[in-house]
Amino acid sequence: MDLLFGNLVVILVALGLSQVVLWWFASDRGWGSLTLIGGVIAAYSLDRLLDAPEEQRRRVFGRFVPPLVVGSGAVVAGLVIVPAHWFIVAGLALIAGAYVPLKRVLPKGALTASGWAVAIVWLPCAVTPTLAAGVPIAICVFVIVIANAMLCDALDVDIDRQHGVRGLGPWLGARTVSRIAAVLAIAGGFLAFALGPWPLAAAAIPLAIFGCLPPVRGGPNLQRTALDLVLVLPGIVAAFLPHR
């Protein structure tokens, strides 16, 4: 049940953030959304597989291989329909496949935010935007998602330190990194208004509040889910707006 719920959350996040992109470019949703949804499921599952401790590998394998296969199948189907996306998917696949070793060298929040920004901006539209057109909104998505990622990472500081994961959380501690994430969220909100995709500010405000508050009861999984669902809010706002 938790696996299905986790996949549902990441799908909602992808659809929510991509709705802002559709509004921004006044575009209908294209078949790249199938690639996007399949990609987030596949990446989510692959990370759990590669990062599992040796003693848990068999149990984790049985749980996460099926969604990995389903997600990868959706990506392939999306690429068959929209083959122009293959180079974007190839880059994202490299990040996903190398994520576990890379996060021991590079800040994992930056890796996560980079992948989401590229996928969200350049996959879902019926007509893929040019690089120049997509960069402003990609910057906004990157800043908002990295704030979210840092707040989620703050919940895993002790585990990340044990496994040698790079990032501000293991270096500065949960409290400090949460405050930095709050500042980034506010900056992301200002950028969204300055560059145009202002519905993203709907996520910036609650993320900033999360970063300033002490951890709530209910355990890290509940807090992480709440943080992720915040990223759905911009899509809800954008869905009720007329196309630009």
N, C-alpha and C positions, 0 to 999 in steps of 0.2 A: 504493500500500500504506500509506503514512504517513497519507493522508487517511482511509482506512477504519479504521486503528488509532486515529487521533485521535477519530473519531466513536464508536468502540467505547468508548474511555475515558470520554468525557463521558456516554455512555448508562449505563455502569456506575456512575459517580458519582451520576447522577440516581436510578438504581434503589436504590443503596446508602443514600443519605441519605433517600430517600422511605420506605424500609423502616422507618427509625426512627419516622417520622411515623405509619405504619400501626400499628406496635406501640404508640405513645403513645396513639393514639385508639382502639385496639382495633378497627380497621376493615379491611375487605377492600380490595384494590386496585380502584380504579374506572377508568372509561374516561378520566379526566383524566390518567392515566399516559401515554396515547397523545399527548395534548396536550403533556405535559411532555417526553417524549422527542423529539417532533417539534420542539418549541421550542428545545431545546438544540442540536440539529443545525442548525436554521435560523439561530440566533443565532451559532453558531460559524462557519458558512459566510459569513454576511453580514459579520461582522467582518473576515474575511480578504479579502473582495471590496472593501469600502470602504477598508480600510487599505493596500491594495497600492500600491506605487509605480507611477507612470505607465508606466514602461518594462516592468513585469511584468503590467500589467492584463489583456492578452489571454490570457496563459498561466494566470493565476489565475482569470480568468473561466471558462475551459473546465473547470477542476478543481472549482470551488466552486459554480457555478450548479446542476448536477444535485442535489447534496445539499441545497442551499437549496430547490429545488423539492420534493424528497421530504419534507423536514422541514416545509415550509409546508403541503403536502398533508395530512400527519399532523395538524397543528394544526387545519386546517379540519375534518377528519374527526372529531377529538375534540370540537370545538365543535358540530358537528351533533348528536352524541350527547348532549353535556352543554352546552347553550347557556348555562347559568348561569355558566359560566366566562369568558364573552366579555369582561367588564369587567376581569378579572385579566389576560387575554391582551392586551387593548388596552394596558394600562399597561406590561406587559413588552415589547410590540412597540415602544412609544415609546422605551423605554430602549435596546433593541437597535438600532433604526434610527438613533438619535442618539448611539450609544456613541462613535463615532470623534471627532466634534467635542466631545462632552461631556468626554471624557477629557483634553482640552486645557484644560479649565476646572475640572473636579472630579477628585478622586482616583479613578483607575480601579478600584482595589481595592474601594472603597466601592460603586461602581456595580455591579460584578460580584457582590459579596456580597449586595446588596439584591435584585437580580434572582433569584439562586438561593434566597434565604430565602423570598421570596414564592411562587415557583413550587413549591418543594419542600413547603411546608407546606399550601398551599391548592389544589393541583391533584390529587394522586394518590388521596386517600381516596374511597371509594364515596359517602360523605356528606360534603360540604365542611364543615370545621369553621367555627365562628363566628370573628369577628375576635378577640374576647376570649380564646377558647380557644386560638387559634393563636399569639398573640403571644409567650408564654413560649418555646415551642420555636423560633419564628422568630428570636428574639434569640440563642439558642444557635447555631443554624445560621449566622446572620450572623457572629458572632464567629469561629467555626471557619473559615468560608469566607474571611473577610477575612484571617485569618492565612495560609491557603493562598495566597490571591491575592498577598499581600505577598511571600511567599517566591518565588513565580513571577516577580513583578515585579522582584525583586532580580537575576534572571538577565538582565533586559533594561534595566538602568540606562543603559548607554551609548546604546543605540538610542532609549530614551525621551527622553533629554536632547537627542539630535539632532532629534527630532520635536516637541519642546515639550510632551510629555505631562506632566500634573500627577500628583503622587504623592509619597509619602515617599521612594521609591527614588531618583528623580532629584535630590531635594533633599538627602537625608542620606547617600546612598551605600548600596551593597549590604550591607556588613557591619552597619551600624547598623540598617537596616531589617529585616534578618534577626533581629537580637536583639529588636527590638520585636515582630516577628511571633511569636517564641517566647513572649514574655510574654503576648501576646494568646491564643495557643493554650492556655497554662496557665489563663488567666482563663476561656476558653471551657469548658475541662474542669471547672473549679470551678462555673461557671454550670450546666452540664449536670447535675451532681450536685445542686446546690441547687434547680433548678427542676424536675427530674424526668427529662428525657430523657438519662439517664446514658450510654447506649451511644455518644453522640457523643464522650465522653471517649476512646474507642478511637482516634479520629483526633487528638485534642488532644495526646496523649503523643508520638507519632512526629513530629508537626509541630513541637513544641517542641524535640525532639532535632535535627531538620533545621536549625532556626534557630540552634542553638548550635554546629553543626559547620561546618568550612570546606567549600567546594564539592567534590563528589566528581568523580572522573574519569568521562568518558563524554559530556561536552557538555551544554549547557543543555536540549536536547530530552529526553534521558534523565532528567535531574533533574526536569524539569517533569512528565513522565509519572509518575515515582515519587511526586511530591508529590500529584498528582491521584488516583492509586490509593489513597493513604492515606485519602481520603474515602470509599472503598468499605467500609472496615473497620467503621464503625458499623452498616451494614446487615447485614453478616455476623453480628455479635454479636446484633442485634435479631431476625434470622431464626430463631435458636435459642432465643429466649425465648418463653414463653407470653404471650398478650395480657394487657395490664394489666387 
